[in-house]
């Protein structure tokens, strides 16, 4: 049977054009970019050219881009690095504000910092997963050092008001500056936003922005962190002078070249691809909501063009995935990083859903190779699968 891949929010295949760009750096251009001889400097030039490409797309300076192994590392570097640097300077544990629906690569570093005395405020969200900028403003204290809010949620697709939050924090920091107080840094996990949303860091008003290549057709194992010039932090990795002493370790040259090439292609295709995927997504939502006791999760309007996420009452998402898999339709119950967990999604729980209902989630995410055939196929088979599973299920609303 034909495969129908509908989990692009989890990962993407490497684009053929990107593969052509990276292959030479796995073969003949394999030098270590820290080496002073010509073969090493050939690799160094490739890394710096990639840095310039990424910086241009972000409206940043090349010196503000740090290459990492993934977005998880980038998130850890931003969050732990900012907190540790402030503690080193002031001797005081800081206060950080975040939302209850962040990716675990944000939540777990924050939990780590809490063990060492830092305070964290986890803000609630609306039923559709939106953070209220006023809630952030009210949560700010004199010890607040960082706000970390994801640009768009990876499970339900809701887009957060990042530029509005950035503008608010800019006003707060202007008042702090007048008092001689240190600024509040603003970090956003932009993993799902890079292909489809405005990523001009100046317009967004942010200090840190993290992302990874494998969400937009680059290989796994490479990511990046934007750090606004003048933003103070401590490195996570020590042991080398790479990335100007900000991230030790020999650079993944092929991956870095691929990340820059893939990001350029994604931005070139942005408008056309966004329009195409939005039409497919809207069709999915319209038709799948015809299934009895189904519900859309995430904001109906402020959502990414490629993610459609649902709840089906009285069934379990894992069983649903297995049934879809048997017919070679590949989707997800939520974040790929937590799909092996039997716990319901913390995102859906934070949006107000009961545990037993949250277990019946399905995330369908689309990409450049998704066709109408893929979409029509899952629309055709899903009602029967849901009906069959409900007939076998012991899960009820009053479970």
N, C-alpha and C positions, 0 to 999 in steps of 0.2 A: 504494500500500500504506500501511497505517497505520504511523505512527512509534511506536517503542517506546524511550523515553529511559530509559536505565539507567546514567546517569553523574552522579548528583546530588552525589557527592563532588567532582566537578570544578567544577560550578556549578549554579545553580538558576534557574528562571524567576521573574520578579518576581510576587509574590502580588497578586491583583486588589485586595485591601483595602489593601495597601501602596501600590499604584499610586495609589489615590484619595488617600492621605495625602500623597504627594510632589508630585502634579501642581500644586497651587496654588503651590508654591515654584519651579516652572519657568515659571509664567505671571504671575499678578497679584502674588504675594508674592516678587518676585525681588530685593529689596533686599540690599545688602551689609551683613552684620551688624556691621561695624566703623563704619558711618555713624551719626551721632548723630541724624539726623532720623527721623521716625516710621516711614518705610518700612524703613529699616535696622534700627531697633529691633524691628520686627515679626519680621524674620528672626533677630535676636539672641535674642528670646524663644523662638522655635522651637528654636534650637540648645540653649539652656539647659534647656528642657523635655525635650528628647531626652536630654540628659546626665543629668538627674535620673531618667528612666525606666531608662536603662542601669545607672546606679549602684544603683538599688533592686533590680534583678534580680540584680546581682552582690553585693549586701550591702556596698556600698562607699559612700564619700562622693562627691558629684558632682565635687568638686575633684580626685578621683583618676582621672578619666576624660579621656583625650586622644583626640580624633578624628583619624584619619589617612586616607590614601588607600586603604589596603589592609593586610592582615596582614603582607605583606613589609616595608612601611615600619615597622609597629609592632614587628616582630621586630628590625629594624635599629636602631631607636631604643632599645629595651631593652638589646640586647647591646652595641652600640658606645657608647651613651650611658653605661652603667654602667662600662664599662672605661675610657673616656676620663676620666670624672670621678674615678675612683679614682687614675688616673695623675696627674691634675692635683693631687690632694691629697697624694699620697705620693711622687711622682716615681719610682715603681716599676711595672714591667709586671706585670700580674696573671695569675692562673691561673684558667681556666674549665673546668668539667666539663660534658660533654654526652654524648649517645648517638650511636651510629653510624648510627641510622635516622631522624635528624631530617630535616625538610623542608629543601630547599636554601636557603630564605630564612633559615634558622638556620645551616646549615653554611657557606655562603659568607661571611656577615659574620665568622664565627669564623676562616675561612681568611684573610680580610683582616686581622684583628687579629694573626694569627700573623706576617704579613709585617712587622709593626712591633714584634715582640719579645714579644708576649703568648704565654703557653703554654696549650695546649688539650689536655685529656684526652678522647679519644673512647672511651666505654665500650662493650664488647660487649653483645649482647643474647642472650636464649635463642633456641631454634629457633622459638619462637612470637612473638618480638619483644618480650619483657618485659625491662625494666631492673631489676636487683637493687639495692634501696636500700643494701644492705651494700657493694656495689661503689662506690657514690657516697661513702659514709662513708670507705672505705679510700683513696679517691683524693684526699681533702681534704688540703691542705697549708696552711701558715701564710700562703701567698700567694693562696689561693683567694678569688676575689671574687664568683663567679657560678656557679650551676648552672642549666642550661637543658635541660629535658626536656619533650617534647611530651605533651599530655594523652592523645591517642589518635592512632594512626598513620593517615595519610590513604590509604595503599596497602593495608594488610592489616587495618586496623580494630582492632588490639590496643589495649586501654586500659591505660595505665601507672598505677602506684600513687602518684599525685601527692600525696594527703593523707598517706600514709605517709612519703614523702620530705620533705614540708613539716614534719611533726612531728619528724623526725630533725634537720633543719636548724635548727629552733627550739631544740632542746636544745644543738646545737653553738654557736649564736649566743648563748645564755645564758651558756655558758662563756667565749666570746670577750668578751662584754660585761664579765664579772667581771674579765677581764684587761686591760680597756681597749683591746681590739682591735676593728677595724671588722667589721660583719656580713658574712656571705655572703648575697648576694641570690639569690632563687629565681624563675626565669622559666619560664612554660609557654606553649607555642603551643597555644591551645585552639580552633583553627579548626574542627575536626570535632566538637568536644565541645559546642558552645554549645546545640544543640537538644536533646540527649539526656542529658547528664550533670549532676551537681551542680556548679554554678559559683559557689558561695558562697566568695568569696575568703578570708574569715576561716577557714572550715573547712579550706580547702586549704592555708593557711599560705604564701601566695605573695606576692612583691613586684611581679611583672610578669605580666600576662596579656594576650595578643594575640589578636585575632580579626578577621574580615571579614564584611561583610553578604551577599555574594553566595552564601554557602554555606547561608543560611537564608531565601531568597526576597526579599532586598533587592537593589538593583541593584549592579553592579560599580562599583568606584571609591570605596568608602567602607569604612573599618575603624575599629578603636579599640584603644587600649592602656590597661589599668588599671595605675596606678603607685601603690603603697601610700604613704600620707602619710609623709614623712620619708626616703623612698628617694632617694638622690642620683644624678643623671645629668646629662649634657650633651645639649642638643638636637641633632638632626641637621640641621634646616633653619633657616636664619637669614634675616632680611629683613622681619620683621613681628612684631607683639606678640600675634598670635592665640594662642589656647589658653594664655593667661597666660605668654607668652614661651617656651612649651615646644615649639611646632610652628608655624613661620611659614607663611603662605599663607592666602588667602581661603577660608573654610570652604565646603565643599560642602553647602549648607543642605538642599537637597532630598534628597541622599543620607543625610545625618545623620538627618533626620526619618524617612526610610524605614528606616534601620537600626534605630532605636529601635522603630518600629511592628512591624517584622518580628520582632524579638527578643521583644517582648511576645507576639505571636501564637504564636511557636514554643514559648515556655514555657507558655502556656495549653494548647497541644495536646500537650505533651510526653508525658504518661502514655499517653493513648489512641493517639497516633501511634507511640510506642515499641513498644507491645504489638502493634500491627498490622504494623509493618515487621519486627519480630522473627519473627513467624509466616511472613511471606513469605520472609525471609532463610533461616530454618531449612529451609523447603521447597526452596529453591534448593540449599542445601548438601547436603541428603539426596539429591536427585535427580541433581545434577551429579556427585557423587562416585561414582555408579554407572558413569560413563565410565571405561574402562580407562586405567590409568596417569595418573589425575588425583589431585590432592592439594590439600587445603585449606591456605592460608597464613594466618598469624596465629593468635592464641590461640583455641581452640574455645569457650571460656567467657567470658573477659575480652575481649569485642569489642563494637564498636558495633553497634546494632541494624539499621543500614542498609547495611553493607558485607559482601559475600561475595567472597572473593578466592581464586583457584585457580592451580595450575600444571598444564599439560598437557604431558607429556613428548613429545619428538620432533617438536614443531612450533614455529613462531615466532608470537609474539603479534600482530605487525603483520599477518600474513596472516589470522589469526583475526579481527581487527577488520575487515579489508576484506570478508571473507566475511559477517560479521554486518551490516556496513553495507549490503551489497547487498540484504539483506532488511529493511533499515531498523530494525535493532536497534543502539542506540548504547551502547557500553560503553568500557572503557579497559584499557590494559595496566599502569596504575599511576597515578602522579601526573600530572595534566593539564599541570603545569608542565614536565615532562620527557618528554612523550609523543612529541615530535619527535626525541628522541635515539635512536641505534641501540645505545647502551650498555644492558646489563641493569640492572634496578633495584638501586640500592645498598642498598635495604631488604632485598630478597630475598637478595642476596649476604651481607649482614650476618647474616641468619638461617641461613646455612650452606648455601645452595643453590649448585650449580655454575653457572657462567656459561651453559652451553648449555641447562641446564634452566630457569634464571631467565628466559630469553628467551620461554618459553612461558606467560607469565602473563596472567591475565584478572581485572580487577576489575569487579564488578557492584555498583553502588550505587543504592539505592532512595530514593524521596521521596514527597511528599504526593500526587502524581498517579499513582504506580505502582499498577497493578491486578493482580489474579490473572491476567488475560489476558496482561499483559506477562511475568510470571514463567513461566506455563505455556508461553508462546510460545518463550522462549529455551531452556527445558528441552527442548522438542520438537525444535528445529532444531540445537542445539549438538552432540549426538552425531554426527550425520551430517557436520557441518562438520569436526569433529575427525578423524573417520575419513578423510574426503577429503584433508585436508591431510597427514595422516600417510602416505597413499599417495604423495604427491608430494614429501615432505620428505627431505632428506639429513641432517637433524639427528638424531644419535643420542647416547646417553649417553656414548660414548667418542669424541665428535666431536674 
